[in-house]
Amino acid sequence: MARLPQTSSSLATLINLAHELGREERRLAILGEGNVSARVVAAHGDGGAAGAAGSATFFVKASGSNLATLDAAGLTECRTGGLLAALDQRAGMSDAQVDAALLASRVAGEAARKPSVEAMFHAWLLTLPGVNFVGHTHPVAVNAILCSPRARTFAARRLFPDEIVCCGPASVFVPYVDPGLKLAQAIRRAVLAFVKKHAQPPRVILLENHGLIALGATAPAVLATSLMATKAAEVFLGAASLGGPRFLSAAQVARIAGRPDEKYREQILGLC
């Protein structure tokens, strides 16, 4: 697992990631869309398993902040434990209870802004092995597919080698769920099923009628995955207009995913 930088560097890195994801010409997010997060180094070490409980914290974009113009005031440090406990509420929580849990998670209390309602899924995703940064966007090209009957197929298949290198052999697909607690719980179920099947966390989670989540050990990995997933969506849309798309076979995907030279490229790109 890549070692996290100290908190001040982590904040600067997270803000830069937000700005890169929020660049208008990339069409990944506009206005208050999307959010980013990063695990905070524990006082006793670099996080690791401690990221799932106890005194672990993470930074996440505050509700209503803009990725393109995000600054430190637009980030809120949250305690992981309380939000993870909310995910275990099988009976569910009212909107007021969800708001209360989000506000209670703030390390700085009332001095901090309210974290995004999607902080709940960020809290859990940041406990996965090798995941230090998370970026959630609403790319136009990706959502064109996620708002269509072809969404599940796009998540399960791959079109070209670089997509496999940057996005993994497959993506997690989550059918539409109301944002907030229910979505976080649905993401957890889908990711756990993916890990059981593939023996590794995903790099991409696709949310039907909603958007893209990219996971990575580093901020550049999250950016690379987000951009490549968006390119894949654009290729898919172009191929569909020409009678396709023509996907790579399972054997071809497995070959690319297992090639030593491609594994080396993943390491150089900070993807693993």
C-alpha positions in Angstrom: 0.0 0.0 0.0 1.3 3.5 -0.8 2.1 5.4 2.3 0.0 8.5 2.9 1.7 11.9 3.2 1.5 14.0 6.3 -1.8 15.8 6.8 -0.8 19.2 5.4 0.5 17.5 2.2 -2.5 15.2 2.0 -4.8 18.3 2.1 -2.9 20.0 -0.7 -2.9 16.8 -2.7 -6.6 16.3 -2.2 -7.4 19.9 -3.2 -5.3 19.5 -6.4 -7.1 16.3 -7.2 -10.4 18.2 -6.9 -9.2 20.9 -9.2 -8.1 18.4 -11.8 -11.4 16.6 -11.7 -13.3 19.9 -11.8 -11.7 21.3 -14.9 -14.6 22.5 -17.0 -13.2 21.2 -20.3 -13.1 17.6 -18.9 -16.9 17.6 -18.4 -16.6 15.5 -15.3 -18.4 17.7 -12.9 -20.0 21.2 -12.8 -21.3 23.5 -10.0 -21.5 21.5 -6.8 -21.4 18.1 -8.4 -19.0 15.4 -7.2 -16.8 15.0 -4.2 -13.3 13.8 -3.1 -11.9 12.3 0.0 -8.6 11.1 1.5 -7.6 9.1 4.5 -5.8 10.9 7.3 -2.5 9.5 8.7 -3.1 8.0 12.1 -0.9 9.5 14.9 0.7 6.1 15.4 1.4 5.2 11.8 0.2 5.3 8.3 -3.3 4.0 8.8 -3.7 0.5 7.3 -6.3 -1.6 9.1 -6.7 1.2 11.7 -8.5 3.1 8.9 -11.6 1.1 9.6 -12.3 2.0 13.2 -11.3 3.8 16.4 -9.8 7.3 16.0 -9.4 7.1 12.2 -10.5 10.2 10.3 -10.7 11.3 6.7 -11.1 14.6 4.7 -14.1 14.9 2.4 -15.6 17.7 0.4 -18.2 19.8 2.2 -21.7 19.8 0.9 -22.2 22.4 -1.9 -18.5 23.0 -2.5 -17.2 23.2 -6.1 -14.5 20.8 -7.1 -12.9 23.3 -9.5 -12.5 26.0 -6.9 -12.2 23.9 -3.7 -10.0 25.2 -0.9 -9.2 24.0 2.6 -12.4 25.6 3.9 -14.4 23.5 1.6 -13.1 20.2 3.1 -14.3 18.7 6.4 -12.4 16.2 8.5 -14.7 13.4 9.7 -14.5 10.5 12.1 -14.8 7.2 10.3 -16.2 5.1 13.1 -19.6 6.9 13.5 -20.3 6.8 9.8 -19.4 3.1 9.6 -21.8 2.4 12.4 -24.6 4.2 10.5 -24.0 1.7 7.6 -25.0 -1.1 9.9 -28.4 0.3 10.6 -30.5 -2.3 8.8 -33.7 -0.6 9.8 -32.5 2.5 8.1 -32.4 6.1 9.2 -34.5 9.1 8.6 -33.1 12.1 6.6 -32.9 14.0 9.9 -30.9 11.1 11.5 -28.6 10.9 8.6 -27.9 14.7 8.9 -27.3 14.3 12.6 -24.8 11.5 11.9 -23.0 13.6 9.4 -22.8 16.6 11.6 -21.7 14.5 14.6 -18.8 13.0 12.6 -17.1 16.4 12.2 -13.8 16.5 14.1 -14.0 20.3 14.5 -17.7 20.3 15.5 -19.8 23.3 14.6 -16.7 25.1 13.3 -16.7 22.8 10.3 -19.1 22.7 7.4 -21.5 19.9 6.9 -19.9 17.0 4.9 -21.4 15.8 1.7 -24.2 13.2 2.3 -22.0 10.9 0.3 -19.4 11.0 3.0 -20.9 7.7 4.2 -19.7 5.8 1.2 -16.3 7.6 1.3 -15.8 6.5 4.9 -16.3 2.8 4.0 -14.3 2.9 0.7 -11.3 4.4 2.4 -11.1 1.3 4.7 -10.4 -0.9 1.7 -6.8 -2.2 1.3 -4.7 0.1 -0.9 -7.4 2.9 -1.1 -6.2 6.2 0.2 -8.1 8.6 -2.1 -11.5 8.5 -3.6 -12.9 10.7 -6.4 -16.6 10.8 -7.3 -17.7 12.6 -10.5 -20.6 12.8 -12.9 -18.9 12.6 -16.4 -21.2 13.5 -19.3 -20.0 10.6 -21.4 -20.2 8.1 -18.5 -23.7 9.2 -17.5 -24.9 9.0 -21.1 -24.3 5.2 -20.7 -25.4 4.9 -17.1 -28.7 6.5 -18.0 -29.3 3.9 -20.7 -30.1 0.2 -20.9 -26.5 -0.6 -21.8 -25.1 0.5 -18.4 -24.6 -2.9 -16.8 -22.9 -4.2 -20.0 -20.5 -1.2 -20.0 -19.5 -2.0 -16.4 -18.8 -5.7 -17.0 -16.9 -5.5 -20.3 -13.7 -3.9 -21.5 -12.9 -2.3 -24.9 -9.1 -1.7 -25.1 -5.9 -2.5 -23.2 -5.4 0.8 -21.4 -8.9 0.7 -20.0 -7.9 -2.6 -18.3 -4.6 -1.2 -17.0 -6.2 2.0 -15.5 -9.7 0.8 -14.6 -9.1 -2.9 -13.9 -10.7 -6.0 -15.6 -14.2 -5.0 -14.6 -16.1 -2.3 -12.8 -18.6 -2.5 -10.0 -22.2 -1.7 -11.1 -24.7 -0.4 -8.6 -28.3 -0.1 -9.7 -29.9 3.3 -8.9 -30.4 3.9 -5.2 -31.4 7.1 -3.3 -28.2 9.0 -2.4 -27.1 8.9 1.2 -27.3 5.9 3.6 -29.1 3.6 1.2 -26.6 4.2 -1.6 -23.6 3.7 0.8 -25.1 0.4 1.9 -25.7 -0.7 -1.7 -22.1 0.2 -2.7 -20.7 -1.8 0.2 -22.7 -4.9 -0.8 -21.7 -4.6 -4.5 -18.0 -4.0 -3.6 -17.8 -6.9 -1.2 -19.3 -9.2 -3.9 -16.7 -7.9 -6.4 -13.9 -8.5 -3.9 -15.1 -12.0 -3.3 -15.1 -12.7 -7.1 -11.9 -10.9 -8.1 -9.9 -11.1 -4.8 -9.1 -7.4 -5.0 -10.9 -4.1 -4.6 -12.3 -2.4 -7.7 -10.8 0.7 -9.2 -14.1 1.9 -10.7 -17.7 1.9 -9.3 -20.5 2.9 -11.7 -23.7 4.2 -10.2 -26.7 3.8 -12.5 -28.3 7.2 -13.4 -25.8 8.9 -11.2 -22.0 8.8 -11.8 -18.5 7.4 -11.4 -16.4 6.6 -8.3 -12.7 6.1 -8.8 -10.5 4.5 -6.0 -6.7 4.6 -5.7 -3.7 4.5 -3.5 -2.7 7.9 -4.8 -4.5 11.0 -6.1 -2.9 10.7 -9.5 -4.2 7.1 -9.7 -7.8 8.4 -9.0 -7.4 11.0 -11.7 -5.9 8.6 -14.2 -8.8 6.1 -13.6 -11.4 8.8 -13.8 -10.0 10.1 -17.1 -9.6 6.6 -18.6 -13.1 5.6 -17.6 -14.4 8.7 -19.3 -12.4 7.9 -22.4 -13.8 4.3 -22.4 -17.3 5.8 -22.2 -16.6 8.1 -25.2 -15.2 5.1 -27.2 -18.3 3.0 -26.2 -20.6 5.7 -27.5 -18.7 6.1 -30.7 -18.5 2.4 -31.3 -22.3 2.1 -30.6 -23.0 4.6 -33.4 -21.1 2.4 -35.8 -22.9 -0.8 -35.1 -20.8 -1.9 -32.0 -19.2 -1.9 -29.6 -16.9 -4.9 -30.1 -15.7 -5.9 -26.6 -12.4 -7.7 -25.8 -13.0 -11.4 -24.8 -12.6 -12.6 -21.2 -9.4 -14.3 -22.3 -8.0 -11.2 -23.8 -8.9 -9.1 -20.7 -7.2 -11.7 -18.4 -4.1 -11.7 -20.6 -3.7 -7.9 -20.4 -4.5 -7.8 -16.7 -1.8 -10.5 -16.0 1.0 -9.3 -18.3 4.2 -8.4 -16.4 4.8 -5.3 -18.5 1.3 -4.0 -17.9 1.8 -4.7 -14.1 4.9 -2.6 -14.3 3.0 0.2 -16.0 0.4 0.1 -13.3 3.2 0.6 -10.7 4.8 3.4 -12.6 1.4 5.1 -12.9 0.8 4.7 -9.2 -2.2 2.6 -9.8 -1.2 -0.2 -7.4 
